Amino acid sequence: MEVEEQEVFYICPICFRVCETEEECHEHLMVLCDTGHPGDERRKPVLDRFGNLVSRAPRWYLEALSKERNKS
């Protein structure tokens, strides 16, 4: 049985530049993102209770932005 690694990286929410380490971009630190394992629900777009698309962004991106905003 293989162990699948989670993908963890930093992303700039303004220009979407991606790095393996936390760096400054657009005068702020990049946001830590954890995409989960392949097939993880966080990799899918967010749907409302009726199955309608709420955002095209995957859940991992929205969660990362939310965590960053809650720090402030």
Secondary structure as GFF3:
##gff-version 3
##sequence-region A 1 72
A	DSSP	beta_strand	8	11	.	.	.	ID=ss1
A	DSSP	beta_strand	18	19	.	.	.	ID=ss2
A	DSSP	beta_strand	24	25	.	.	.	ID=ss3
A	DSSP	beta_strand	28	29	.	.	.	ID=ss4
A	DSSP	beta_strand	31	34	.	.	.	ID=ss5
A	DSSP	three_ten_helix	41	43	.	.	.	ID=ss6
A	DSSP	beta_strand	45	47	.	.	.	ID=ss7
A	DSSP	beta_strand	53	58	.	.	.	ID=ss8
A	DSSP	alpha_helix	59	71	.	.	.	ID=ss9
###
